[in-house]
Amino acid sequence: MDKDGTRNAPFATFGQAGLFDCGWLACEGALAQYCRALLVVDVAPRPPLDLTIVPHESYVVSLQLAAGPDPLARGVAPEMMPHGCGWRGEAHTYQPAGDCRSFFALLTPEGALQLLGGQAMLPGAVPRQPLAHWLPAAPLRSLVDGLALERDRGAQLRLFGEWLEGRLTRQAVVPWQARRAGRVLASVLQSGQADIEEVARVEAVSRRQLERDLRRWFDTTPKQASLIGRVQAAARLGLQGHALADIAYRLGFVDQAHMTHVVRRVAGVTPGQMVRSARTELSSALRAATGGGLVYL
């Protein structure tokens, strides 16, 4: 990692009361092209809490270590090895494991392609899959062992970032069609209002081919990505203090009622509930790390 990269980025922490104790690093240097944020989360040994994951703009790489002086004392369970989670089509609720330390990296579409070496994502309504499906076991285990040997959270997160940067900046044979699909997905997610016909014209390809490429490599569609982008844009604007009617106008909804219908369909809550949602330190940390985007309710 270069001297101006994540190695020297400040480590920010959030409130330590409650179920989650969170910290994050901004991604700088070579890593910034591929990764939006790096987070570490200590989960307390408390009764489970239902968390809702909202469809968002990032491919998420995650792994867990057991709490305590020896994170590997209980062995490395499959769920503790690195996983990747693609673009969700709908909100999903689950109960997080307690008494552990979790690490998260939020990758861009280009970052996902680089990490997986241009291989297609696996389909599924909840697309969380072990990275061992795409990557050799040795570097994955090396990452887990390295994190277990380091005790300081900031140092662990920088180590995670260095490992990712090594994987993301290496020479990877990624088909040009996949890179094109990645550019399109990033554009649609970022704007929320991209005209797929115009995008296809700029890319000198048919709309039908773009749709096939997005489905093949990312298991998503332009329409689904556009909905996610608009909902996330609404979350950011709401956090900035904009009125809901103004947000609906800015994002090209027919009216506020139309925006409410779309947000409820994608996120499972109303726009007002989405804007106000920050039930846990984890929710707040991810909003800060992503510039106001929403990952967990």
C-alpha positions as CSV (number, residue, x, y, z in Angstrom):
1,M,0.0,0.0,0.0
2,D,1.5,3.4,-0.9
3,K,2.5,5.8,1.8
4,D,-0.5,8.0,1.1
5,G,-3.0,5.2,1.2
6,T,-5.1,3.5,3.8
7,R,-2.0,2.7,5.9
8,N,-2.0,6.3,7.1
9,A,-5.7,7.0,7.0
10,P,-7.2,8.1,10.3
11,F,-9.1,5.4,12.2
12,A,-12.5,6.8,13.3
13,T,-14.6,5.2,16.1
14,F,-18.3,5.6,17.1
15,G,-20.3,5.3,20.3
16,Q,-19.3,2.3,22.3
17,A,-22.6,1.9,24.2
18,G,-25.0,-0.7,23.0
19,L,-24.7,-3.8,20.9
20,F,-22.0,-2.6,18.4
21,D,-18.7,-0.8,18.9
22,C,-17.6,0.4,15.4
23,G,-14.6,1.9,13.7
24,W,-13.9,2.7,10.1
25,L,-11.2,3.8,7.7
26,A,-11.7,6.0,4.6
27,C,-10.1,4.3,1.6
28,E,-7.3,6.4,0.0
29,G,-4.6,5.9,-2.5
30,A,-4.8,2.9,-4.9
31,L,-7.5,1.3,-2.9
32,A,-10.0,4.2,-3.3
33,Q,-10.8,3.2,-6.9
34,Y,-12.2,-0.1,-5.8
35,C,-13.4,0.2,-2.2
36,R,-15.7,2.8,-0.6
37,A,-15.0,2.1,3.1
38,L,-13.5,-0.4,5.6
39,L,-15.2,-1.1,8.9
40,V,-14.5,-3.1,12.0
41,V,-17.4,-4.0,14.4
42,D,-17.2,-5.5,17.8
43,V,-20.5,-7.3,18.6
44,A,-21.4,-7.7,22.3
45,P,-22.4,-11.1,23.8
46,R,-26.0,-10.1,24.1
47,P,-29.3,-11.5,23.0
48,P,-29.8,-11.4,19.2
49,L,-31.2,-8.3,17.6
50,D,-33.0,-8.4,14.2
51,L,-31.1,-6.3,11.6
52,T,-32.5,-5.3,8.2
53,I,-30.1,-5.0,5.3
54,V,-31.3,-2.5,2.7
55,P,-30.3,-3.0,-1.0
56,H,-27.3,-0.7,-1.5
57,E,-24.5,0.2,-3.9
58,S,-21.7,-2.0,-2.7
59,Y,-20.4,-5.5,-3.0
60,V,-19.6,-6.4,0.6
61,V,-16.6,-8.5,1.7
62,S,-16.9,-9.6,5.3
63,L,-15.3,-12.0,7.9
64,Q,-15.6,-12.6,11.6
65,L,-13.2,-13.5,14.4
66,A,-14.3,-14.8,17.8
67,A,-14.0,-12.4,20.7
68,G,-11.4,-13.0,23.4
69,P,-7.6,-13.3,23.7
70,D,-7.4,-16.2,21.1
71,P,-9.8,-15.5,18.2
72,L,-9.0,-18.9,16.6
73,A,-9.3,-21.0,19.8
74,R,-12.5,-22.5,18.5
75,G,-11.1,-23.1,15.1
76,V,-12.1,-21.3,11.9
77,A,-15.8,-22.0,11.3
78,P,-16.9,-21.7,7.6
79,E,-18.9,-18.5,8.4
80,M,-15.8,-16.9,9.9
81,M,-13.9,-17.2,6.6
82,P,-14.2,-14.3,4.1
83,H,-17.5,-14.0,2.3
84,G,-18.7,-11.8,-0.4
85,C,-22.3,-10.4,-0.9
86,G,-23.6,-9.0,-4.1
87,W,-26.4,-6.7,-5.0
88,R,-29.6,-7.6,-3.2
89,G,-33.0,-7.3,-4.9
90,E,-34.9,-6.7,-1.6
91,A,-34.4,-6.0,2.1
92,H,-33.4,-8.9,4.2
93,T,-33.6,-9.4,8.0
94,Y,-31.2,-11.6,10.0
95,Q,-29.8,-12.0,13.5
96,P,-26.1,-11.2,13.8
97,A,-23.8,-13.5,15.7
98,G,-22.7,-12.1,19.1
99,D,-19.4,-12.0,20.9
100,C,-17.3,-11.5,17.8
101,R,-15.4,-9.0,15.8
102,S,-16.5,-8.4,12.2
103,F,-14.7,-6.8,9.3
104,F,-16.4,-5.2,6.3
105,A,-15.2,-3.8,3.0
106,L,-17.6,-2.0,0.7
107,L,-16.5,-2.5,-2.9
108,T,-17.5,-0.8,-6.1
109,P,-18.6,-2.9,-9.1
110,E,-15.1,-2.6,-10.5
111,G,-13.7,-3.7,-7.2
112,A,-16.0,-6.8,-7.2
113,L,-14.8,-7.7,-10.7
114,Q,-11.1,-7.3,-9.7
115,L,-11.5,-9.3,-6.5
116,L,-13.3,-12.2,-8.3
117,G,-10.9,-12.1,-11.2
118,G,-13.7,-11.4,-13.7
119,Q,-15.7,-14.5,-12.7
120,A,-19.5,-14.2,-12.5
121,M,-21.3,-13.8,-9.2
122,L,-23.5,-16.7,-8.0
123,P,-27.2,-16.1,-8.3
124,G,-29.5,-16.0,-5.3
125,A,-32.1,-13.9,-3.4
126,V,-29.6,-13.5,-0.6
127,P,-26.3,-13.5,-2.6
128,R,-23.8,-14.1,0.3
129,Q,-21.2,-16.7,-0.8
130,P,-17.8,-17.9,0.6
131,L,-15.0,-16.2,-1.3
132,A,-13.4,-19.6,-1.5
133,H,-15.7,-20.3,-4.4
134,W,-13.6,-17.8,-6.4
135,L,-10.2,-17.5,-4.6
136,P,-7.6,-20.0,-3.5
137,A,-7.8,-21.0,0.2
138,A,-4.2,-20.0,1.0
139,P,-4.6,-16.2,0.7
140,L,-7.9,-16.3,2.5
141,R,-6.5,-18.3,5.4
142,S,-3.5,-16.0,5.5
143,L,-5.8,-13.0,6.0
144,V,-7.6,-14.6,8.8
145,D,-4.4,-15.7,10.5
146,G,-2.9,-12.2,10.2
147,L,-5.9,-10.6,11.7
148,A,-6.0,-13.1,14.6
149,L,-2.3,-12.3,15.4
150,E,-2.9,-8.6,15.6
151,R,-4.9,-7.2,18.6
152,D,-5.3,-3.5,17.8
153,R,-8.5,-2.8,15.9
154,G,-7.0,0.0,13.8
155,A,-4.0,-2.1,12.9
156,Q,-6.3,-5.0,12.0
157,L,-8.4,-2.9,9.7
158,R,-5.3,-1.5,8.0
159,L,-4.1,-5.1,7.5
160,F,-7.4,-6.0,6.0
161,G,-7.1,-3.0,3.6
162,E,-3.6,-3.9,2.6
163,W,-4.7,-7.5,1.8
164,L,-7.6,-6.2,-0.3
165,E,-5.4,-3.7,-2.1
166,G,-3.0,-6.5,-3.0
167,R,-5.9,-8.5,-4.4
168,L,-7.5,-5.5,-6.1
169,T,-4.5,-4.0,-7.8
170,R,-3.0,-7.2,-9.1
171,Q,-3.1,-8.0,-12.8
172,A,-6.5,-9.7,-13.3
173,V,-7.8,-11.1,-16.6
174,V,-11.3,-9.5,-16.6
175,P,-13.3,-9.9,-19.8
176,W,-13.9,-6.5,-21.5
177,Q,-17.6,-7.2,-21.5
178,A,-17.5,-7.6,-17.8
179,R,-15.7,-4.3,-17.4
180,R,-18.3,-2.7,-19.5
181,A,-21.0,-4.2,-17.4
182,G,-19.2,-2.9,-14.3
183,R,-19.1,0.7,-15.7
184,V,-22.8,0.5,-16.5
185,L,-23.8,-0.8,-13.1
186,A,-21.7,1.9,-11.3
187,S,-23.3,4.6,-13.5
188,V,-26.9,3.3,-12.8
189,L,-26.3,2.9,-9.1
190,Q,-24.7,6.3,-8.7
191,S,-27.3,8.3,-10.6
192,G,-30.5,6.3,-9.9
193,Q,-31.9,7.9,-13.0
194,A,-29.7,6.6,-15.8
195,D,-31.4,6.1,-19.1
196,I,-30.3,2.6,-20.1
197,E,-31.0,3.4,-23.7
198,E,-28.6,6.3,-23.5
199,V,-26.1,4.3,-21.6
200,A,-26.2,1.6,-24.3
201,R,-25.7,4.2,-27.0
202,V,-22.6,5.6,-25.2
203,E,-21.2,2.1,-24.8
204,A,-22.0,1.3,-28.5
205,V,-24.0,-1.8,-27.5
206,S,-27.7,-2.9,-27.6
207,R,-29.8,-2.5,-24.5
208,R,-30.6,-6.2,-24.6
209,Q,-26.8,-7.1,-24.5
210,L,-26.2,-4.8,-21.6
211,E,-29.1,-6.5,-19.7
212,R,-27.6,-9.9,-20.4
213,D,-24.1,-8.7,-19.3
214,L,-25.4,-7.3,-16.0
215,R,-27.3,-10.5,-15.3
216,R,-24.4,-12.7,-16.2
217,W,-21.7,-11.0,-14.1
218,F,-23.6,-9.2,-11.4
219,D,-26.9,-11.1,-11.2
220,T,-28.9,-7.9,-11.4
221,T,-30.7,-5.8,-14.0
222,P,-30.6,-2.1,-15.0
223,K,-34.1,-1.5,-13.5
224,Q,-33.2,-3.1,-10.2
225,A,-29.9,-1.1,-10.0
226,S,-31.8,2.1,-10.8
227,L,-34.2,1.5,-8.0
228,I,-31.4,0.9,-5.5
229,G,-29.6,4.0,-6.7
230,R,-32.8,6.2,-6.3
231,V,-33.5,4.8,-2.8
232,Q,-29.9,5.4,-1.7
233,A,-30.0,8.9,-3.1
234,A,-33.2,9.6,-1.2
235,A,-31.5,8.4,2.0
236,R,-28.5,10.7,1.5
237,L,-30.7,13.7,0.6
238,G,-32.9,13.1,3.6
239,L,-29.9,12.9,5.9
240,Q,-28.9,16.3,4.5
241,G,-32.2,17.8,5.7
242,H,-34.2,18.0,2.4
243,A,-37.9,17.7,2.6
244,L,-39.4,14.5,1.2
245,A,-41.4,16.4,-1.4
246,D,-38.2,18.1,-2.6
247,I,-36.4,14.7,-2.6
248,A,-39.1,13.2,-4.8
249,Y,-38.8,16.1,-7.3
250,R,-35.0,16.0,-7.4
251,L,-34.9,12.3,-8.1
252,G,-37.5,12.4,-10.8
253,F,-40.4,10.6,-9.0
254,V,-43.9,11.5,-10.2
255,D,-44.7,12.7,-6.7
256,Q,-44.0,12.0,-3.1
257,A,-46.6,9.1,-3.1
258,H,-44.7,7.5,-6.0
259,M,-41.4,7.8,-4.0
260,T,-43.0,6.3,-1.0
261,H,-44.2,3.3,-3.0
262,V,-40.7,2.7,-4.5
263,V,-38.9,3.1,-1.2
264,R,-41.3,0.8,0.6
265,R,-40.9,-1.8,-2.1
266,V,-37.1,-1.7,-2.0
267,A,-36.3,-1.0,1.6
268,G,-39.5,-2.2,3.3
269,V,-40.1,1.1,5.1
270,T,-41.4,4.6,4.2
271,P,-39.0,7.4,3.2
272,G,-39.5,9.1,6.5
273,Q,-38.7,5.9,8.4
274,M,-35.6,5.3,6.2
275,V,-34.3,8.8,6.8
276,R,-34.7,8.6,10.5
277,S,-33.3,5.1,10.8
278,A,-30.2,4.8,12.9
279,R,-31.3,2.1,15.4
280,T,-27.7,1.0,16.2
281,E,-24.1,2.2,16.2
282,L,-23.6,-0.1,13.2
283,S,-26.3,1.8,11.2
284,S,-24.8,5.2,12.1
285,A,-21.2,4.0,11.3
286,L,-22.1,2.8,7.8
287,R,-24.0,6.0,7.1
288,A,-21.0,8.0,8.0
289,A,-18.6,5.8,6.1
290,T,-20.7,5.9,2.9
291,G,-21.5,9.6,3.0
292,G,-25.1,9.1,4.1
293,G,-26.0,5.9,2.3
294,L,-28.0,3.3,4.1
295,V,-27.0,-0.3,4.6
296,Y,-28.7,-1.4,7.8
297,L,-31.9,0.0,9.3
